[in-house]
Amino acid sequence: MRSLFLWVLSFLLMGVLAVYQRTTGPTYPVSGKVEIQGQPITYSLLRSHDTGIDAPVSIEVPEGVSAIFSYKRFKSHDQWHHVDVSPVDGSLHFAIPQQPPAGKVEYKIVLREGESSYPLTDEPVIIRFKGVVPDFVLVPHIFFMFFAMVFGLRTGIEALLKRDQTYMLTSVTLLLLLIGGLIFGPIVQKYAFGAYWTGWPWGHDLTDNKTIAAFIFWLIAWLRLRKKPQNRIWPIVAMIAMLATYLIPHSALGSELDFTQLEDQATSIEQQL
């Protein structure tokens, strides 16, 4: 019963961390509401979408409410494009222009009623486009990463309580992290953004960096336990390191295109020709 309780506790902690990562990351929609004509208008503004199709945003509004939709590519020399949007069947519909994988668009929506204006956000919302990741790659990646965290938490608790399964649980955690993070993770990255690895030393993607950091800590813990199974310090350190990496929002400092560089390179080539 005690072992069952520890597993349940590990699953619950993982659930809390999963919700935290999802809701704090830069790809989670920006939601809120404004009040017009005494009616609350709720909205959800996308910050991530598959490439190949414009990203749709719809907002239900009362009669007489229109909007100005402004957008431009993020990190580009573009000027702002401004579009007047009128309601259709009681809703305002916006289409954020699709971009290649890792391309971003920043956009603003201002609702209007008569002479009054209602900006939905103080700052422009940034949406990143990504390639479609097939389920046969994405599902195993999520599965193994989820259970790597569950087993990592369970291993740390096992070490804290000085129980007998620390080495076995460390081995399983390391294997799950290897498969989910360092095998399926780069494949997901390749489908989504066209590169297997964008972390150190080639980039600053925190998702890649925190994955390899967590793996290194668990590898050290596993090697130490092979020499001395009674060692409890390193599994606890590895669990704390994994917790710290999971507290970093998912997709933070992720892959992105710098259109200014691409435009400058194209201009330079044209000048040479």
N, C-alpha and C positions, 0 to 999 in steps of 0.2 A: 504493500500500500504506500509505503514511503517513497519507493522508487517511482510508482505511478504518479504520485503528487509532484515529484521533481520534474517528470516529463511534462505534465500539464502546465506547471509553472514556466517551463522553458518555452512551450508553445504560446502561452499567453504573452510572455515578454516579447517573443518574436512578432506576434500580432501587433503589439503596441509600436514596435520599431517599424514595421511595415507601413502602418497607417501614418506614422510620423514622416517617413521618407516620401510617401506618396503626396502628402498634403503640403510639404515644405519645399519640394523640388521646383525648379524653374519651368517644368512642363505641366504643372497642375493648373487648371483653368482659374482665371481671376473672376470671382463671383461677387455679387453684391446686389443692392437694390437702391432705387431712387423713387421718390414720391412725386407724382404729377397728377393734377386734378384730384388730389386726395386718394389716388390709387397707388399702391406699391408696384413698381416695375422691377422685376428681377432679371438678372442677366448672368451669363456665363461666357467668358471670353477665352477662346482657345489659345493655348500656348505651345501646342504640338499637333502636327498633322502629317499624314502620309503624303509624299510627293506624288505627282501625276494628276492631281485634281486640286482645284481651289478649295481653301478651307472655308466651310460655311458657318456663319454665325447668324442666329435668328433671335429676335427680341419681340415679345408680344407687347403691344402698346395700345392705349386708349385712342379713340378717334381724335384727330387733329394733331397728333404727335408725329414729327418727321425726324430726320437725323442728317448730320454731316459726317461722312466716313472719310478719314484721312489716313494715308499709308505711304510708306516708302521702304525700300530694302534697307535692312540694318547694315551698318558699316558700308555705306556706298556714297557716291556723290549725287545721288538722286535728289530731286526736289520733291516736296510733299505733293501728293495727288489728293485732291479734294472732290468728293462725290456726294451730291445731294441724293438722299434715299427717302422715298415715300413708302408708306405702308401698303402691303398687299394682303388682303384678307385678315387685317388686324395685326399683322406682324411686319417688322422691319427685317429685311434680308440683306446680308453683307457677304461678299465673296473676297477672301484674302488671296491675292494672286499666288499661285503655286510657285515654288522655287526648287532648284535641284537639292539633293540631300545635303544637309547641314546649312542650307541657305535660310536666312532669317528675314522676317518682315516686321517692322514696328508699325503699330496702327493705333488710332484714336477714334472714339465714337462720341459724338456730342448730340444728345437728344434736344429737340427744339419744340416749343409750343408757343406760338405767337412770337413775342419779342423775348421770351425767356429761353435760356440755354442751360442744359444740364450735362456737363462732362461726366462720363462714367468713371473715369480714372484721372488721377492727378498727373501721372506720367504715361507715356505710350506703353502699350502692351507689346511684348516681343514674342512672336511665334516662330518656332523652328520646324522646318520640314525634314522628314526622314524617309528613307527607303522602306518598303514593306518587308518586314521580317516574317518568313513563313513559320507557321505554328510548329512544324517539326524541329525547328531550331529554338524558337522562343520558349515554348513550353518546357523542354528539358532544362534550359538555362534558368528559368524561374524556379522550377522544382528543386534543382540541385542547390541553388543559392539559398532558397528558403530553408531547406533542411540542413545546409551547412551552418546557418545561424542557429537553428534549433539545437543541433548537436554541439556547436561551440558553447552555447549557454549552458547546456547540460554538462559538458565537460568541465567548465569552470566551477559549476556548483559541486560536481563530484570531487574536484580537487579541494575546494574549500572545506568540504565535509570529511576529507581524508578517507574517501571510500576506495574500493578496489578496482574500479573499471576505468580509471583515468587514462591509462595508456590506450586501451581499446577505443574509447570514445575519441581520444585525440587522433588516432589513426583514421577513424571514420570521418571526422571533421575535415582533416587534411585532404582526404580523397574526394569528398563532396565539393570542397572549395576548388580543388584542382579541376574537376570535371566541369562544374558550373561556371567558375570564374575565369579560368585560364584556357579552357578548351571551347566551351560553348559561348563564353563572353566575347572573345574576339570575332567569332563567326557572326554573332548578332551585330557587333559593331560594323563588320564588313557589309552586311546586308543594309544596315540603316544609314551608314555614312561613308561607305566606300573605302574604309581602312580597317585593318585588323587590330591595330593598336595606335592610340593617340595619347597615351600617357607618357611618363618619363621613359627615355630621354628625348623622345621625338615630339612631345606635346605636353599639355598641362591638364588633360582630362582627369578630373578628380575621381571619376568612377573607375577608370583603369588604375590609377595610382593607388587608391585605397584597396582595391582588390589584391594587387601584388603585395602591398604592405601587410594586409591581413594574412596572406598566404605565407609570407616570410616568417611572421611571428609564430604561426602554427607549425611550420617546418622546424624552426628552432626548438619549439616545445616537444615535438615528436622525437627529434634527435637526442635531446636531453633525457627524455623518458626512456629511450632505448638503452642508454648507458646506466641510468639510475631511475628505475620505476617509482621509487619513493619521492622523487622530485615533484613538489606540488607548486612551486613558484611559477615556472614557465607556462603551464597551462592556464593559470590565473592571469598572468600577464597577457597571454595570447587572447583570452576572452575579453579582457579590458580593452586591448587594442582593437579587436573586432567590433566591440560596442562603440568605440570612438569613431571607427570608420563608418559604421551604419548611422551615426548621428550626423554625418555629412550628407546633405540633401542629394538625392539621386540626380544624376545628369548635371551637377554643378560644374561650371567651367568646361562644358562638353564641347564637342566638335562644332565649328561654325565657319562659314565662308566669309572671307573678308573681300567684299566686292570692290573696295577701293584699290586693293592690290591687283585684282584681276583686270579692272578697268585701266589702271596705270600701265600694266604690262601690255595690254592690247594697244593702248595709245603709243607706247614705245615701239612696238612692232610696226605699226602703221607708219610712224615717222621714219623708221629705217627703210621701209619699202619705198 
